[in-house]
Amino acid sequence: MTLMLDRRSLLLTGTLGLGAMAIPGFAGAQMLGAARGFTHSVASGEPGQDQMLFWTRYVPADGGAADVRVEVAETRDFAKVVTGGVMRTGPWRDHTVKVTVDGLQPGRDYHYRFIAPDGSMSPVGRTKTLPADGAKAWRAAIFSCSNLGFGWFNAYAHAAARNDIDCAIHLGDYFYEYSPGKYPVAKDVIPGRVPVPEPHHEIIVLADYRLRYASYRSDPDLRAIHARLPMIVQWDDHESANDSWEGGAENHDPKTEGDWNPRRAAAIQAYREWMPVSDEPWKAYDIGQLATLFRTETRILARTEQPDIAPLFKNADPVAALKAFRDGPWADPAATMMGSAQEVWLSHAMRASVKSGRPWQVVGFGTIMGQTVMPKDAASWLDASASPRSRGYIESGIAAAQVGLPFNFDNWGGYPAARARFLKSAQALGSSTVVISGDSHNAWAYDLAQDGKPAAVEFAGQSVTSQGYEGGIKTDPKVVAATLVRGNPELKWCDTSRRGYMAMTIAADRVTNDWVMADTVKTRTPRAKVGHSATVLRGRNMMA
């Protein structure tokens, strides 16, 4: 198989022979390149009422091009194939295959498989189309922040074993770009959770991103959820680099890692190759007559750079500096998460959904929208052994809160004018709006308000494995949660210590969300239980 490496690596591999194996990532690429046949099982996504996108990866014996067919049937024995399609793949797209077919019936389970030119077959997958009516409730399992080093993907396993889930949704941080041992640090890595082929360096070029997908997609529980349910996916930052925005990222140093644009392009290309997603940057999905679900992009296509208040504390009068920031740069209407084109598209698409009579408009964002400040009592969370980083995070957050600023500027807290535009638009439409979000690693439930009036509810999901507040604070999680809720009027509930996923059920008159908590991520087990549930009634835009 031919992998696209950066120009320097190509020159080195052509002149060093066996010495090329020392190039970071090259040995792993060779191992992946030796694989033949269907290497990474199957997946489906972009569900519609009569269509579906199907994904696999197939490498022929000669490592070249191949025409790969997909068959779709209502029964696992494929006695009657109802539709299918074919695609030519090859090394130019890392041998991945994506075929979109139509001719399906709404709200129905289907089985699918891929067939190679030599007659070999992929594993059989199962999928389900979106409904056409609103007669039955529709349920989605919602995931975010799956860092392989922190533990086992038990959330995927638990959801894949259920028989009452219609679709999976992934809100981003499907993997992490760091070098092994950075996040998590080496002592916190769960044994056996650094698979081959894993680039043993931070991923930067296209070959790196492809290998990272290959590593994660080797996980049996991630394969299981993909093979069991259609998945609607969107990226957040770690699919490219930490705290990324249109022009760069916190975890990208132009001096040592080159220009940001080639790295961003490599991240996008690999994502579109390896994920069961179309090339559309954002999209709307009609859940029959129940709802419209909106997949958004809030990270690397139009997002302006996040504010950074750290330099303000170097001023002679930090409080005055924070107030000036609050009244100036922080409130700048030019600061955007989505960009004007997507903002207008989302407003128009939500209006169309409301006019169609669909009761619910569900919007997926990568990061939290709820207003959250650091409570003054948070100082008591720290003990003598707290790291300087943890102490600085809490103390700077408390100082920011004293002038009405949030402690996280990488989420919607850094873009108050853009947040207001979205919520005002939803209010003007008369929408029953549910926001779903990830990124924080913890679980949250918010009543979102604008100008003192209800605007939406937000269900923010805990991570699949990535560590949350419990990693840097030793205080009882119940005390942490109670302090956060008490200090934030929009926040109605939170959990800062457990991993898992959300299970959201949409019915005509209500949306209910369960935060499903995994028993553990340190060993592989599918055991989990509901830790909290919340419900919003149609037309209320606040939790019951």
Rosetta blueprint (number, residue, H / E / L):
1 M L
2 T L
3 L L
4 M L
5 L L
6 D L
7 R H
8 R H
9 S H
10 L H
11 L H
12 L H
13 T H
14 G H
15 T H
16 L H
17 G H
18 L H
19 G H
20 A H
21 M H
22 A H
23 I L
24 P L
25 G L
26 F H
27 A H
28 G H
29 A H
30 Q H
31 M H
32 L H
33 G H
34 A H
35 A L
36 R L
37 G E
38 F E
39 T E
40 H E
41 S E
42 V E
43 A E
44 S E
45 G E
46 E L
47 P L
48 G L
49 Q L
50 D L
51 Q L
52 M E
53 L E
54 F E
55 W E
56 T E
57 R E
58 Y E
59 V E
60 P L
61 A L
62 D L
63 G L
64 G L
65 A L
66 A E
67 D E
68 V E
69 R E
70 V E
71 E E
72 V E
73 A E
74 E L
75 T L
76 R L
77 D L
78 F L
79 A L
80 K L
81 V E
82 V E
83 T E
84 G E
85 G E
86 V E
87 M E
88 R E
89 T E
90 G L
91 P H
92 W H
93 R H
94 D L
95 H L
96 T E
97 V E
98 K E
99 V E
100 T E
101 V E
102 D L
103 G L
104 L L
105 Q L
106 P L
107 G L
108 R L
109 D E
110 Y E
111 H E
112 Y E
113 R E
114 F E
115 I E
116 A L
117 P L
118 D L
119 G L
120 S L
121 M E
122 S L
123 P L
124 V L
125 G E
126 R E
127 T E
128 K E
129 T L
130 L L
131 P L
132 A L
133 D L
134 G L
135 A L
136 K L
137 A L
138 W E
139 R E
140 A E
141 A E
142 I E
143 F E
144 S L
145 C L
146 S L
147 N L
148 L H
149 G H
150 F H
151 G L
152 W L
153 F L
154 N H
155 A H
156 Y H
157 A H
158 H H
159 A H
160 A H
161 A H
162 R L
163 N L
164 D L
165 I L
166 D L
167 C E
168 A E
169 I E
170 H E
171 L L
172 G L
173 D L
174 Y L
175 F L
176 Y L
177 E L
178 Y L
179 S L
180 P L
181 G E
182 K E
183 Y L
184 P L
185 V E
186 A H
187 K H
188 D H
189 V L
190 I L
191 P L
192 G L
193 R L
194 V L
195 P L
196 V L
197 P L
198 E L
199 P L
200 H L
201 H L
202 E L
203 I L
204 I L
205 V L
206 L H
207 A H
208 D H
209 Y H
210 R H
211 L H
212 R H
213 Y H
214 A H
215 S H
216 Y H
217 R L
218 S L
219 D L
220 P H
221 D H
222 L H
223 R H
224 A H
225 I H
226 H H
227 A H
228 R H
229 L L
230 P E
231 M E
232 I E
233 V E
234 Q L
235 W L
236 D L
237 D L
238 H L
239 E L
240 S L
241 A L
242 N L
243 D L
244 S E
245 W E
246 E L
247 G L
248 G E
249 A E
250 E L
251 N L
252 H L
253 D L
254 P H
255 K H
256 T H
257 E H
258 G L
259 D L
260 W H
261 N H
262 P H
263 R H
264 R H
265 A H
266 A H
267 A H
268 I H
269 Q H
270 A H
271 Y H
272 R H
273 E H
274 W H
275 M L
276 P L
277 V L
278 S L
279 D L
280 E L
281 P L
282 W L
283 K E
284 A E
285 Y E
286 D E
287 I E
288 G L
289 Q L
290 L L
291 A E
292 T E
293 L E
294 F E
295 R E
296 T L
297 E L
298 T L
299 R L
300 I L
301 L L
302 A L
303 R L
304 T L
305 E L
306 Q L
307 P L
308 D L
309 I L
310 A H
311 P H
312 L H
313 F H
314 K H
315 N L
316 A L
317 D L
318 P H
319 V H
320 A H
321 A H
322 L H
323 K H
324 A H
325 F H
326 R H
327 D H
328 G L
329 P H
330 W H
331 A H
332 D L
333 P L
334 A L
335 A L
336 T L
337 M L
338 M L
339 G L
340 S H
341 A H
342 Q H
343 E H
344 V H
345 W H
346 L H
347 S H
348 H H
349 A H
350 M H
351 R H
352 A H
353 S H
354 V H
355 K H
356 S L
357 G L
358 R L
359 P L
360 W E
361 Q E
362 V E
363 V E
364 G E
365 F E
366 G L
367 T L
368 I L
369 M L
370 G L
371 Q L
372 T L
373 V L
374 M L
375 P L
376 K H
377 D H
378 A H
379 A H
380 S H
381 W H
382 L L
383 D L
384 A L
385 S L
386 A L
387 S L
388 P H
389 R H
390 S H
391 R H
392 G H
393 Y H
394 I H
395 E H
396 S H
397 G H
398 I H
399 A H
400 A H
401 A H
402 Q L
403 V L
404 G L
405 L L
406 P L
407 F L
408 N L
409 F L
410 D L
411 N L
412 W H
413 G H
414 G H
415 Y L
416 P H
417 A H
418 A H
419 R H
420 A H
421 R H
422 F H
423 L H
424 K H
425 S H
426 A H
427 Q H
428 A H
429 L H
430 G L
431 S L
432 S L
433 T E
434 V E
435 V E
436 I E
437 S E
438 G L
439 D L
440 S L
441 H L
442 N L
443 A E
444 W E
445 A E
446 Y E
447 D E
448 L E
449 A E
450 Q E
451 D L
452 G L
453 K E
454 P E
455 A E
456 A E
457 V E
458 E E
459 F E
460 A E
461 G L
462 Q L
463 S L
464 V L
465 T L
466 S L
467 Q L
468 G L
469 Y H
470 E H
471 G H
472 G L
473 I L
474 K L
475 T L
476 D L
477 P H
478 K H
479 V H
480 V H
481 A H
482 A H
483 T H
484 L H
485 V H
486 R H
487 G L
488 N L
489 P L
490 E L
491 L E
492 K E
493 W E
494 C E
495 D E
496 T L
497 S L
498 R L
499 R L
500 G E
501 Y E
502 M E
503 A E
504 M E
505 T E
506 I E
507 A L
508 A L
509 D L
510 R E
511 V E
512 T E
513 N E
514 D E
515 W E
516 V E
517 M E
518 A E
519 D L
520 T L
521 V L
522 K L
523 T L
524 R L
525 T L
526 P L
527 R L
528 A E
529 K E
530 V E
531 G E
532 H E
533 S E
534 A E
535 T E
536 V E
537 L E
538 R L
539 G L
540 R L
541 N L
542 M L
543 M E
544 A L
